[in-house]
Amino acid sequence: MIMKKHVIHILCAFDYGGAERFVYDLVKFGNHEKFSFSVITVVGGGPLQPLFETLGVPIHVLHKKGKLGLGVIREMVKILKFEKADIVHTHQFAGAAWGRIAAILAEIPTILTTEVNVNLDEGWVKKRVKQLLSHWNKKIIAISQAVYDDTFRTEHVSPKKLAIISNGIDLQKFWGAPRVPSTVAPVVGVVARFYPQKGHTTLLAAWPEVVAA
Protein backbone atom coordinates (compact mmCIF):
# COMPACT_ATOMS: atom_id res chain seq x y z
CA MET A 1 0.00 0.00 0.00
CA ILE A 2 1.38 3.37 -1.07
CA MET A 3 1.32 5.97 1.70
CA LYS A 4 -0.27 9.24 0.67
CA LYS A 5 1.63 12.49 1.01
CA HIS A 6 -0.25 14.89 3.26
CA VAL A 7 -0.63 18.43 1.90
CA ILE A 8 -1.75 21.25 4.18
CA HIS A 9 -2.89 24.50 2.57
CA ILE A 10 -2.58 27.65 4.69
CA LEU A 11 -4.44 30.83 3.75
CA CYS A 12 -5.76 33.97 5.41
CA ALA A 13 -9.48 33.17 5.78
CA PHE A 14 -12.51 31.85 3.89
CA ASP A 15 -13.50 35.20 2.39
CA TYR A 16 -14.89 35.74 -1.10
CA GLY A 17 -11.98 36.04 -3.49
CA GLY A 18 -9.93 34.47 -6.25
CA ALA A 19 -7.24 33.11 -3.93
CA GLU A 20 -9.82 31.32 -1.79
CA ARG A 21 -11.49 29.79 -4.86
CA PHE A 22 -8.04 28.78 -6.10
CA VAL A 23 -7.33 26.84 -2.89
CA TYR A 24 -10.78 25.25 -3.02
CA ASP A 25 -10.10 23.98 -6.55
CA LEU A 26 -6.63 22.71 -5.58
CA VAL A 27 -8.18 20.55 -2.88
CA LYS A 28 -11.26 19.49 -4.85
CA PHE A 29 -9.38 18.51 -8.00
CA GLY A 30 -6.14 17.37 -6.36
CA ASN A 31 -4.98 13.79 -6.84
CA HIS A 32 -6.69 12.14 -3.86
CA GLU A 33 -5.13 8.78 -4.69
CA LYS A 34 -1.63 10.12 -4.03
CA PHE A 35 -2.32 12.98 -1.62
CA SER A 36 -4.48 13.77 1.40
CA PHE A 37 -5.36 17.35 2.23
CA SER A 38 -6.07 19.70 5.13
CA VAL A 39 -6.74 23.45 5.24
CA ILE A 40 -5.71 26.01 7.88
CA THR A 41 -6.84 29.63 8.05
CA VAL A 42 -4.79 32.16 9.97
CA VAL A 43 -7.27 34.92 10.85
CA GLY A 44 -10.68 33.26 11.04
CA GLY A 45 -13.46 31.77 8.96
CA GLY A 46 -15.64 33.52 6.43
CA PRO A 47 -18.54 33.11 4.00
CA LEU A 48 -16.82 30.38 1.95
CA GLN A 49 -16.21 28.11 4.95
CA PRO A 50 -19.37 26.02 4.33
CA LEU A 51 -18.18 25.45 0.74
CA PHE A 52 -14.80 24.22 1.97
CA GLU A 53 -16.52 21.95 4.50
CA THR A 54 -18.21 20.09 1.63
CA LEU A 55 -14.76 18.89 0.55
CA GLY A 56 -14.66 16.52 3.52
CA VAL A 57 -11.09 17.35 4.55
CA PRO A 58 -9.85 18.51 7.98
CA ILE A 59 -10.27 22.27 8.41
CA HIS A 60 -8.64 24.31 11.18
CA VAL A 61 -9.93 27.85 11.65
CA LEU A 62 -7.44 29.83 13.71
CA HIS A 63 -7.71 33.40 14.96
CA LYS A 64 -4.52 35.43 14.91
CA LYS A 65 -4.34 38.03 17.66
CA GLY A 66 -2.06 41.04 17.60
CA LYS A 67 0.44 42.02 14.93
CA LEU A 68 3.00 39.35 15.78
CA GLY A 69 0.55 36.47 16.06
CA LEU A 70 2.91 34.27 18.04
CA GLY A 71 0.02 32.25 19.44
CA VAL A 72 -1.26 31.28 16.02
CA ILE A 73 2.21 30.16 14.99
CA ARG A 74 2.34 27.83 17.99
CA GLU A 75 -1.10 26.45 17.11
CA MET A 76 -0.08 25.81 13.52
CA VAL A 77 3.13 24.07 14.54
CA LYS A 78 1.10 21.68 16.70
CA ILE A 79 -1.35 20.99 13.86
CA LEU A 80 1.40 20.43 11.29
CA LYS A 81 3.16 17.97 13.58
CA PHE A 82 -0.03 16.21 14.68
CA GLU A 83 -1.25 15.76 11.11
CA LYS A 84 2.24 14.78 9.96
CA ALA A 85 2.33 17.20 7.06
CA ASP A 86 4.65 16.33 4.19
CA ILE A 87 3.96 19.47 2.17
CA VAL A 88 2.82 22.92 3.29
CA HIS A 89 1.37 25.11 0.55
CA THR A 90 0.86 28.74 1.59
CA HIS A 91 -1.32 31.43 0.05
CA GLN A 92 -1.79 35.20 0.53
CA PHE A 93 0.43 37.19 2.89
CA ALA A 94 -0.96 35.60 6.06
CA GLY A 95 -0.12 32.14 4.79
CA ALA A 96 3.18 33.22 3.26
CA ALA A 97 4.30 34.80 6.54
CA TRP A 98 2.82 32.99 9.55
CA GLY A 99 2.24 29.77 7.65
CA ARG A 100 5.83 29.53 6.44
CA ILE A 101 7.24 30.37 9.87
CA ALA A 102 5.15 27.55 11.37
CA ALA A 103 6.24 25.15 8.63
CA ILE A 104 9.90 26.01 9.22
CA LEU A 105 9.57 25.49 12.98
CA ALA A 106 7.72 22.21 12.41
CA GLU A 107 10.52 21.11 10.06
CA ILE A 108 8.21 20.39 7.15
CA PRO A 109 10.36 18.96 4.32
CA THR A 110 8.58 20.73 1.43
CA ILE A 111 7.23 24.28 1.53
CA LEU A 112 5.45 25.78 -1.47
CA THR A 113 3.99 29.26 -1.90
CA THR A 114 1.69 30.48 -4.65
CA GLU A 115 1.62 34.14 -5.66
CA VAL A 116 -1.61 35.07 -7.42
CA ASN A 117 -1.27 38.85 -7.60
CA VAL A 118 0.96 41.73 -8.50
CA ASN A 119 0.63 42.92 -4.90
CA LEU A 120 0.52 46.69 -5.22
CA ASP A 121 -0.70 47.11 -1.64
CA GLU A 122 2.25 45.32 -0.01
CA GLY A 123 4.87 47.68 1.41
CA TRP A 124 8.59 47.06 1.67
CA VAL A 125 8.29 45.41 5.11
CA LYS A 126 6.00 42.68 3.80
CA LYS A 127 8.19 42.24 0.74
CA ARG A 128 11.30 41.78 2.89
CA VAL A 129 9.52 39.31 5.17
CA LYS A 130 8.52 37.24 2.15
CA GLN A 131 12.02 37.54 0.67
CA LEU A 132 13.58 36.23 3.88
CA LEU A 133 11.15 33.33 4.24
CA SER A 134 11.54 32.35 0.59
CA HIS A 135 14.92 30.80 1.43
CA TRP A 136 13.05 27.83 2.95
CA ASN A 137 10.77 27.34 -0.06
CA LYS A 138 11.10 24.40 -2.42
CA LYS A 139 9.27 26.46 -5.05
CA ILE A 140 7.36 29.71 -5.36
CA ILE A 141 4.64 29.43 -7.97
CA ALA A 142 3.46 32.43 -9.98
CA ILE A 143 0.18 32.14 -11.84
CA SER A 144 1.31 34.36 -14.73
CA GLN A 145 4.35 35.93 -16.32
CA ALA A 146 3.42 39.31 -14.79
CA VAL A 147 3.30 37.80 -11.28
CA TYR A 148 6.59 35.98 -11.93
CA ASP A 149 8.28 39.21 -13.02
CA ASP A 150 6.90 41.15 -10.05
CA THR A 151 7.98 38.49 -7.53
CA PHE A 152 11.46 38.35 -9.04
CA ARG A 153 11.80 42.13 -9.10
CA THR A 154 10.32 43.11 -5.72
CA GLU A 155 11.14 40.07 -3.56
CA HIS A 156 14.46 39.20 -5.22
CA VAL A 157 13.61 35.52 -5.38
CA SER A 158 16.06 33.30 -7.22
CA PRO A 159 14.77 32.22 -10.66
CA LYS A 160 15.69 28.65 -9.66
CA LYS A 161 12.90 28.77 -7.07
CA LEU A 162 10.32 30.45 -9.31
CA ALA A 163 7.91 28.63 -11.60
CA ILE A 164 4.85 29.63 -13.61
CA ILE A 165 1.74 27.46 -13.38
CA SER A 166 -1.40 29.07 -14.76
CA ASN A 167 -4.67 28.67 -12.86
CA GLY A 168 -6.86 25.80 -13.89
CA ILE A 169 -10.53 26.39 -14.69
CA ASP A 170 -13.40 24.09 -13.74
CA LEU A 171 -15.09 23.86 -17.15
CA GLN A 172 -18.03 21.95 -15.67
CA LYS A 173 -19.28 25.25 -14.25
CA PHE A 174 -19.83 26.53 -17.77
CA TRP A 175 -20.71 23.33 -19.62
CA GLY A 176 -24.12 23.59 -21.22
CA ALA A 177 -24.41 27.35 -20.73
CA PRO A 178 -26.73 28.96 -23.31
CA ARG A 179 -24.89 30.25 -26.35
CA VAL A 180 -25.40 33.79 -27.59
CA PRO A 181 -27.34 33.79 -30.88
CA SER A 182 -25.15 34.76 -33.83
CA THR A 183 -27.44 37.67 -34.68
CA VAL A 184 -26.76 39.33 -31.34
CA ALA A 185 -23.50 41.15 -30.62
CA PRO A 186 -21.48 39.52 -27.82
CA VAL A 187 -21.75 41.12 -24.40
CA VAL A 188 -18.46 41.66 -22.61
CA GLY A 189 -18.58 41.73 -18.81
CA VAL A 190 -15.92 42.24 -16.17
CA VAL A 191 -16.39 40.73 -12.73
CA ALA A 192 -13.75 42.29 -10.50
CA ARG A 193 -13.44 44.83 -7.73
CA PHE A 194 -12.47 48.38 -8.66
CA TYR A 195 -8.79 48.18 -7.79
CA PRO A 196 -5.73 49.14 -9.87
CA GLN A 197 -4.38 45.61 -10.16
CA LYS A 198 -7.60 44.47 -11.86
CA GLY A 199 -6.80 46.62 -14.89
CA HIS A 200 -10.13 48.37 -15.50
CA THR A 201 -8.32 51.48 -16.74
CA THR A 202 -6.45 49.41 -19.33
CA LEU A 203 -9.69 47.91 -20.58
CA LEU A 204 -11.40 51.28 -20.84
CA ALA A 205 -8.44 52.80 -22.66
CA ALA A 206 -8.34 49.91 -25.15
CA TRP A 207 -12.08 49.68 -25.71
CA PRO A 208 -12.43 52.31 -28.46
CA GLU A 209 -9.92 50.39 -30.53
CA VAL A 210 -11.74 47.11 -29.87
CA VAL A 211 -15.06 48.59 -30.98
CA ALA A 212 -13.45 50.17 -34.04
CA ALA A 213 -11.99 46.83 -35.09
C-alpha angles and dihedrals in degrees: 000000000000113000114231121236110239115228120194118194117205121196139156102259143312096275126143108275148107095264092054092049088048092056091045090055092046090057097039096048098031119120100270092182092064102025140042120204143212132176129216126188120201104203106028144286128297145182094301094055094096089053091053090048090061088066090073096225128126111276124194116193109197129183116218113211124200128359096286097046094199092158093057090050090055090049092050093048089055092049094047091051095043093050091042095230117204096183130026115198114191130199136189121005095291091056094039091053112030094023094053093045089053091047091051092049091047089051095235107183097219125038121181129181128192121207112201101171146048088239104217092166096058114100127211093271093060091044092053092047090053091044091054095046092047089076088077094049123109088202140351111212122209118196094213143014090257091055090046092052093046093049091048093047102042102030097033093225116174113255087230088068096043125088135169119227115166119222116267120231126220099230092187088076090065102031111121095013112154113267121231111251112251091238092062122076113244116260115226117207133181119207106192140106118264098260130129095245091059091067102227091147091055091051093048092048092050097043099086089057091048092052092045091053 
